[in-house]
Amino acid sequence: MEIRYNEKLKKLPPYLFIEIDRKKKEAMDRGADIISLGVGDPDMPTPEHIIKSMQEAVAKPANHQYPFGAGSLSYRKAVADWYKNRFNVDLNTDEICALIGSKEGVGHIHLGFVNPGDVVLIPEPGYPVYNTGAIFTDGVPYFMPLLEKNGFLPDLDAIPEDIAKKAKLIFVNYPNNPTAAVAPKEFYIKLIEFAKKNNIIVAADAAYSEIYYDENDKPSSFLKFPGAKEVGVEFHSLSKTYNMTGWRIGWVCGNKNIVAGIAKVKDNYDSGVFQAVQEAAVTALSSSQRCVEDARKIYKERRGALVEGLKKLGWEVNLPKASFYVWAKVPKGYTSSQAVSKLLDDAAIVCTPGNGMGKSGEGYVRFALTVGVPRIKEALERISKIEW
Ligand SMILES: *Cc1c(COP(=O)(O)O)cnc(C)c1O
């Protein structure tokens, strides 16, 4: 029998890292000592107190049954308390739904709201899942370029009126992956106005809200601004904040009817997050946040080492205010893919080509700060020997 995939699977964008993966494998086969700055996955372990909480939670028989779809009341209360502390935003428990990692919610929100032919406004370069959800629901993606001259913010005025009228959902993601940009207050105010005027649901992806470098200039929540809760929701994740990418837990919060739509999709698809993981997440959110401060300090040292080092080598690169990414312009005369290939072939360094995350990423590469300072220094040393 010939196995034929559905048309939507065929529509998924081609996997742009095939060539890099092939080269990476080749380099590994020849025994190269690869420095991987490619994947946005923290290298540090989950803090001990969270692991201990999980160990206790997993032994409780009550946690072995199906969880409650939207998340346990104690998880949602812990989220509400954390939110109040961090952003001074009030949330009721019916404005919060637990997610199996925020990727799950970001990918499933379309199922709750997008009908075939509805436009989905998607930033590019950006996290690929926003588009995947649009493809799976027969939505029509409209890509909003994130350009350096606009501070890597989408230009809402440049969206044609007929597109805005047909749009059902707009994604924004600050602190941004991959550009590391942070959105100012004015942007959110304009976004809320735009969403209200055109009846568009705002999906703000805040996976990196806690990876910031200036205590006096922390990234804001979209929900902090007047009218936000009328038009949208915000996605959060424990993955990057507590080094818990493998655990799969996050949440969506904000407009209660939008949250209910996502919860309804989830009720019919999955049965929520393993309760033991929710218990461990309560521990993470409600204990001392020292571990997060420590992680920020580590990322800050790495950021300093990489950015200063690249600048000394003549690279054009901005000091990121948040996220654990460094978005750097490739050396003159190179495309993103060519630069990534050269870094891999000549220096055994893996990084992400900017164009792999959207065409406006052409001319950039993304380095993830997910190795220690000594390895970053080694990477810089190797880069300094490349003949461009
Ligand atoms: C890592 C990441 C997420 C989600 O992570 P989960 O592990 O699914 O919670 C969401 N958005 C962006 C932009 C990310 O980089």
The ligand as a Tripos MOL2 file, in Angstrom:
@<TRIPOS>MOLECULE
LIG
   15    15     1     0     0
SMALL
NO_CHARGES

@<TRIPOS>ATOM
      1 C1         10.9740   27.7480   23.5370 C.3       1 LIG1
      2 C2          9.8540   28.5580   22.9820 C.ar      1 LIG1
      3 C3          8.5080   28.2870   23.3090 C.ar      1 LIG1
      4 C4          7.9820   27.1490   24.0580 C.3       1 LIG1
      5 O1          8.4700   26.3420   24.8140 O.3       1 LIG1
      6 P1          7.7130   25.2010   25.5670 P.3       1 LIG1
      7 O2          8.8530   24.3390   25.9730 O.co2     1 LIG1
      8 O3          6.7880   24.5140   24.6250 O.co2     1 LIG1
      9 O4          6.9950   25.8220   26.6980 O.co2     1 LIG1
     10 C5          7.5240   29.1290   22.8440 C.ar      1 LIG1
     11 N1          7.8280   30.1750   22.0910 N.ar      1 LIG1
     12 C6          9.0620   30.4590   21.7470 C.ar      1 LIG1
     13 C7          9.3160   31.6470   20.9120 C.3       1 LIG1
     14 C8         10.1330   29.6590   22.1650 C.ar      1 LIG1
     15 O5         11.3600   29.9410   21.7620 O.3       1 LIG1
@<TRIPOS>BOND
     1     1     2 1
     2     2     3 ar
     3     2    14 ar
     4     3     4 1
     5     3    10 ar
     6     4     5 1
     7     5     6 1
     8     6     7 2
     9     6     8 1
    10     6     9 1
    11    10    11 ar
    12    11    12 ar
    13    12    13 1
    14    12    14 ar
    15    14    15 1
@<TRIPOS>SUBSTRUCTURE
     1 LIG1         1 GROUP 0 **** ****
